[in-house]
Amino acid sequence: MSALLEVREARKSFGGVHAVDGVSLSLSPGEVLAVLGHNGAGKSTLMQMLAGALPFDGGELLLNGQPVKFASPADSRAAGIETIHQKLALADNLDSVANLFLGRELRTRFGLLDDAAMRAAAVPLFARLNPNFRNIADPVMSLSGGQRQVVAIARALQFQARVLIMDEPCAALGPAET
């Protein structure tokens, strides 16, 4: 089986600091891959490169065996790569459903937000990830770290991510949750 995502000799420097230097990895469909290293080893930089937030200085990125270059995170998302960053990038004042569809809201034929359709799509997805997560109408700021993470993961799954990148997934959890 060929790789879904492949990185060959990735490089990224910031001035004289080589944050990512010759990294190669391969991810097959259905595979879970962990990237481990000390603080400052370049893990988050590599994840930002895969997410399209930072350009490659060298090396190659292949998706389904085809070379790709991302000029922005939107390019990465359009290719089926969703990223959950250390800071979950959720809108604290909005509820879970609004965060799930933020920037990709469903609309009625009149152009209004289709709250009922968004909630109907969100409820089973949240239940699949965490059957005990029922306070989806509460502002995200009132949720636990684990519940906030469910919202971020659900967002990636809602839009059929083929590759899900989680940069330090435990960073959003509190001490009791880890």
BELSULFEN-V682253 format. One record per backbone hydrogen bond with DSSP energy under -1.0 kcal/mol. NH is the residue of the N-H (numbers start at 1). CO is the residue of the C=O. Records with the same first field share a line. If there is no record, write none. Layout:
NH = CO ; CO
This chain:
4 = 27
5 = 27
6 = 62
7 = 25
8 = 60
10 = 23
11 = 58
12 = 20
14 = 17
17 = 14
19 = 12 ; 17
20 = 12
22 = 10
23 = 10
25 = 7
27 = 5
31 = 28
41 = 38
46 = 42
47 = 43
48 = 44
49 = 45
50 = 46
51 = 47
52 = 49
53 = 48
54 = 48
57 = 11
58 = 11
60 = 8
62 = 6
63 = 66
64 = 4
66 = 63
68 = 61
76 = 72
77 = 73
78 = 74
79 = 75
80 = 77
81 = 76
82 = 163
84 = 165
94 = 91
96 = 136
99 = 95
100 = 96
101 = 97
104 = 101
108 = 112
111 = 108
114 = 106
115 = 113
118 = 114
119 = 115
120 = 116
121 = 117
122 = 118
123 = 119
126 = 122
127 = 123
128 = 124
129 = 125
130 = 126
133 = 130
134 = 132
136 = 134
138 = 135
140 = 94
141 = 92
142 = 139
143 = 140
148 = 144
149 = 145
150 = 146
151 = 147
152 = 148
153 = 149
154 = 150
155 = 151
156 = 152
157 = 153
158 = 154
160 = 157
161 = 156
162 = 80
163 = 80
165 = 82
167 = 84
171 = 168
173 = 170
178 = 174
